[in-house]
Each structure stands twice: as structure tokens, then as C-alpha cells.
Amino acid sequence: MFHKNNSTCNKKQSGSALVIAIFVIVVMTLLGTALVRMINSSAETVVYEVIGTRAFQAAQIGLQRKLQELYPLLPASGTCLVTPEFDLSTVVGLENCKAINVTCSIDATVAGVTYYSVKSTGQCEISGVLTSRTLEVQSREL
């Protein structure tokens, strides 16, 4: 009774599902590629941050060792000499790291009190990535 011939309508729609499917595949591929790039960039940033933190710790160790030489526990006075390098390859977590250019200088002597400036650079190289951090502290004799 109400039977309609849909053959002309079906011919007009043939292939539209294929175009939509290709469009969806292309959009999903672009979104996936963008997501992979963001994850890689984020992972690379974390790696640089970890290596930078290790270099910071290496510089901190250089400062502490130099301050230990400058202010020994025994009553004898320490020395303020330049230390070319502290190798930290035996310290767990700081492999491939070192404290370089650990310097100590006398800034001034005021009223019999000597003021020092101690500077240290920590350097870590892992898989061709070289990161360094430089720290400086100022101290005085007691």
C-alpha cells in the first residue's frame, strides 16, 4: 500500500559511509600522532630535569667537600685552594657525574674575620646529554 521504491535514494547514498570512515581514520591518526609527540616531549623534559637534578647534587657535593676542607673538625685551620675535580662515579645515583672547578676565594678580611666565597660546578653526561649546574656560597670564619 505505502510501498516506496528506494532504489534511487540508495544510489545517491552509496559510498558516503566510506568517505566518513576515511575521514574518521585520518582524524584519529592525526590525534594519535599529536598525542605521541606530546608524550615524547614530556618524557624528554623529565629526563633533562632528572639529569639537571643530578648535576645540582654533584655541585652541592663539591661545595660541601670544599667547606669541609675549609672548616675541618679539628682545631687546625683549613686551606682555601682550588680543587680541579671531584669524581663522583662511585656514588650511587651520580654515575657519570663530577664536581668540577671547585674554587675557594677570600673575599675580604674585616676586623680579623675572613669572608670566603666557595663555588662549584656539577656536571653530568648521560647518553651524550651534558648538563651542568653551578652553585656558590659565601661563608665566614667563626
Contacts in CASP RR format, 6 or more apart in sequence:
PFRMAT RR
TARGET T0000
AUTHOR 0000-0000-0000
METHOD contacts of the structure
MODEL  1
MFHKNNSTCNKKQSGSALVIAIFVIVVMTLLGTALVRMINSSAETVVYEV
IGTRAFQAAQIGLQRKLQELYPLLPASGTCLVTPEFDLSTVVGLENCKAI
NVTCSIDATVAGVTYYSVKSTGQCEISGVLTSRTLEVQSREL
47 129 0 8 1.000
48 129 0 8 1.000
48 131 0 8 1.000
51 124 0 8 1.000
51 126 0 8 1.000
51 129 0 8 1.000
51 131 0 8 1.000
52 124 0 8 1.000
52 131 0 8 1.000
52 133 0 8 1.000
54 93 0 8 1.000
54 94 0 8 1.000
54 97 0 8 1.000
54 124 0 8 1.000
54 131 0 8 1.000
55 97 0 8 1.000
55 122 0 8 1.000
55 123 0 8 1.000
55 124 0 8 1.000
55 131 0 8 1.000
55 132 0 8 1.000
55 133 0 8 1.000
56 122 0 8 1.000
56 133 0 8 1.000
56 135 0 8 1.000
57 94 0 8 1.000
57 97 0 8 1.000
58 88 0 8 1.000
58 94 0 8 1.000
58 97 0 8 1.000
58 98 0 8 1.000
58 99 0 8 1.000
58 122 0 8 1.000
58 123 0 8 1.000
58 124 0 8 1.000
58 133 0 8 1.000
59 99 0 8 1.000
59 120 0 8 1.000
59 121 0 8 1.000
59 122 0 8 1.000
59 133 0 8 1.000
59 134 0 8 1.000
59 135 0 8 1.000
60 120 0 8 1.000
60 135 0 8 1.000
61 86 0 8 1.000
61 88 0 8 1.000
61 91 0 8 1.000
61 94 0 8 1.000
61 99 0 8 1.000
62 83 0 8 1.000
62 86 0 8 1.000
62 99 0 8 1.000
62 102 0 8 1.000
62 120 0 8 1.000
62 122 0 8 1.000
63 102 0 8 1.000
63 118 0 8 1.000
63 119 0 8 1.000
63 120 0 8 1.000
63 135 0 8 1.000
63 137 0 8 1.000
65 83 0 8 1.000
65 86 0 8 1.000
65 99 0 8 1.000
65 102 0 8 1.000
66 83 0 8 1.000
66 102 0 8 1.000
66 104 0 8 1.000
66 118 0 8 1.000
66 120 0 8 1.000
67 118 0 8 1.000
67 137 0 8 1.000
67 139 0 8 1.000
69 78 0 8 1.000
69 79 0 8 1.000
69 81 0 8 1.000
69 83 0 8 1.000
70 78 0 8 1.000
70 79 0 8 1.000
70 80 0 8 1.000
70 104 0 8 1.000
70 116 0 8 1.000
70 118 0 8 1.000
70 139 0 8 1.000
71 78 0 8 1.000
71 139 0 8 1.000
72 78 0 8 1.000
80 104 0 8 1.000
80 105 0 8 1.000
80 106 0 8 1.000
80 116 0 8 1.000
81 104 0 8 1.000
82 101 0 8 1.000
82 102 0 8 1.000
82 103 0 8 1.000
82 104 0 8 1.000
83 102 0 8 1.000
83 103 0 8 1.000
84 100 0 8 1.000
84 101 0 8 1.000
84 102 0 8 1.000
85 98 0 8 1.000
85 99 0 8 1.000
85 100 0 8 1.000
85 101 0 8 1.000
85 102 0 8 1.000
86 98 0 8 1.000
86 99 0 8 1.000
86 100 0 8 1.000
86 102 0 8 1.000
87 98 0 8 1.000
88 94 0 8 1.000
88 95 0 8 1.000
88 97 0 8 1.000
88 98 0 8 1.000
88 99 0 8 1.000
89 95 0 8 1.000
89 96 0 8 1.000
89 97 0 8 1.000
89 98 0 8 1.000
91 97 0 8 1.000
94 124 0 8 1.000
96 124 0 8 1.000
96 125 0 8 1.000
96 126 0 8 1.000
97 122 0 8 1.000
97 123 0 8 1.000
97 124 0 8 1.000
98 122 0 8 1.000
98 123 0 8 1.000
98 124 0 8 1.000
99 120 0 8 1.000
99 121 0 8 1.000
99 122 0 8 1.000
99 123 0 8 1.000
100 121 0 8 1.000
100 122 0 8 1.000
100 123 0 8 1.000
101 119 0 8 1.000
101 120 0 8 1.000
101 121 0 8 1.000
102 118 0 8 1.000
102 119 0 8 1.000
102 120 0 8 1.000
102 121 0 8 1.000
103 118 0 8 1.000
103 119 0 8 1.000
103 120 0 8 1.000
104 116 0 8 1.000
104 117 0 8 1.000
104 118 0 8 1.000
104 119 0 8 1.000
105 116 0 8 1.000
105 117 0 8 1.000
105 119 0 8 1.000
106 114 0 8 1.000
106 115 0 8 1.000
106 116 0 8 1.000
106 117 0 8 1.000
107 115 0 8 1.000
107 116 0 8 1.000
107 117 0 8 1.000
107 138 0 8 1.000
108 114 0 8 1.000
108 115 0 8 1.000
109 115 0 8 1.000
113 140 0 8 1.000
113 141 0 8 1.000
114 140 0 8 1.000
114 141 0 8 1.000
115 138 0 8 1.000
115 139 0 8 1.000
115 140 0 8 1.000
115 141 0 8 1.000
116 138 0 8 1.000
116 139 0 8 1.000
116 140 0 8 1.000
116 141 0 8 1.000
117 136 0 8 1.000
117 137 0 8 1.000
117 138 0 8 1.000
118 136 0 8 1.000
118 137 0 8 1.000
118 138 0 8 1.000
118 139 0 8 1.000
119 134 0 8 1.000
119 135 0 8 1.000
119 136 0 8 1.000
120 134 0 8 1.000
120 135 0 8 1.000
120 136 0 8 1.000
121 132 0 8 1.000
121 133 0 8 1.000
121 134 0 8 1.000
121 135 0 8 1.000
122 132 0 8 1.000
122 133 0 8 1.000
122 134 0 8 1.000
122 135 0 8 1.000
123 130 0 8 1.000
123 131 0 8 1.000
123 132 0 8 1.000
124 130 0 8 1.000
124 131 0 8 1.000
124 132 0 8 1.000
125 131 0 8 1.000
END
